[in-house]
Amino acid sequence: MPRSRPKVYAHQRHKKVLKFTKGQFGSRHRLFRRANEAMLKSLFYAYRDRRNRKRDFRSLWIARINAASRLNGLSYSKLVHGLKLANVQVDRKVLAHLAVHDAATFGKIANLAKAQVS
């Protein structure tokens, strides 16, 4: 029996990988083997960084809250502790948004926390 070669499927797979790496630099979008390596690496980075994005945004929110709370005479940790004691359940994303876009409301929240801490 003659040897069969993977013509149609392999060609489709190669086209799919090369289409995926369109826009990559140099041989990474021209040669299948290099393109396949680039594709696997980029899929790995995308998977990993979808999780890291959550970490990065949380640290950004904390930095913004800390800066705004220091303008109101509190440190970040005292602000969060005071809000916990006052049973104010506002997450860090909303607090950071208030700190940037509505300083007056954030000031009222900070004063509420300050009253609980001291």
C-alpha positions in Angstrom: 0.0 0.0 0.0 1.5 3.4 -0.9 2.3 5.9 1.8 -0.2 8.6 2.3 0.9 12.1 3.0 -1.0 14.7 5.0 -1.6 17.1 2.2 -5.0 18.8 2.8 -5.1 18.8 6.6 -1.4 19.9 7.0 -1.9 22.7 4.5 -5.0 23.9 6.3 -3.2 23.8 9.6 -0.2 25.7 8.2 -2.5 28.3 6.8 -4.3 28.7 10.1 -1.1 29.2 12.0 0.3 31.6 9.5 -2.9 33.6 9.5 -2.7 33.7 13.3 0.8 35.2 13.3 0.1 37.8 10.6 1.8 41.0 11.7 4.6 39.3 13.5 8.2 40.3 12.7 10.5 38.6 10.2 10.2 34.9 9.8 7.6 34.6 12.5 4.9 35.2 10.0 6.5 33.6 7.0 7.9 30.2 8.1 5.5 27.6 9.6 7.9 26.3 12.3 8.8 29.8 13.5 5.2 30.9 13.3 4.0 27.9 15.3 6.5 28.7 18.0 5.4 32.3 18.1 1.7 31.3 18.1 2.2 29.0 21.1 4.2 31.6 23.0 1.6 34.3 22.3 -1.3 32.1 23.4 0.6 31.3 26.6 1.3 35.0 27.3 -2.4 35.8 26.6 -3.6 33.2 29.1 -1.1 34.2 31.7 -1.7 38.0 31.3 -5.4 37.7 31.6 -4.8 36.7 35.2 -2.0 39.2 35.7 -4.2 42.0 34.5 -6.4 41.6 37.5 -3.4 41.9 39.8 -2.1 45.0 38.0 -5.4 46.8 38.2 -5.8 46.0 41.9 -2.4 47.5 42.6 -3.2 50.6 40.5 -6.5 51.1 42.4 -4.6 50.8 45.7 -2.1 53.4 44.6 -4.8 55.8 43.6 -6.8 55.3 46.8 -3.6 55.7 48.9 -2.8 59.0 47.1 -6.3 60.4 47.6 -6.6 59.2 51.2 -3.3 60.9 52.1 -4.7 64.2 50.8 -7.5 63.6 53.3 -5.1 62.9 56.2 -5.2 59.1 56.3 -3.0 56.3 55.1 -4.4 53.6 52.9 -4.4 51.0 55.6 -6.2 53.3 58.1 -8.8 54.2 55.5 -9.5 50.6 54.7 -9.6 49.7 58.4 -11.9 52.6 59.2 -14.3 51.6 56.3 -14.4 48.1 57.7 -15.2 49.3 61.2 -17.9 51.6 59.7 -19.4 48.7 57.7 -19.0 50.5 54.4 -18.8 47.9 51.7 -17.2 49.7 48.8 -14.7 47.8 46.7 -11.3 49.2 45.7 -12.4 49.7 42.0 -15.2 52.1 43.1 -13.0 53.8 45.7 -10.3 54.5 43.0 -12.9 55.8 40.6 -14.3 58.2 43.3 -10.7 59.2 44.2 -10.0 60.2 40.6 -13.4 61.6 39.4 -15.2 62.7 42.5 -12.9 64.0 45.2 -15.7 65.5 47.3 -17.5 62.1 47.7 -14.2 60.4 48.4 -13.5 63.1 51.1 -16.8 62.3 52.8 -16.0 58.5 52.8 -12.5 59.3 54.2 -14.0 61.5 57.0 -16.4 58.6 57.8 -13.4 56.2 58.1 -11.3 58.8 60.0 -14.1 59.1 62.6 -14.1 55.3 63.1 -10.3 55.0 63.4 -9.7 57.8 65.9 
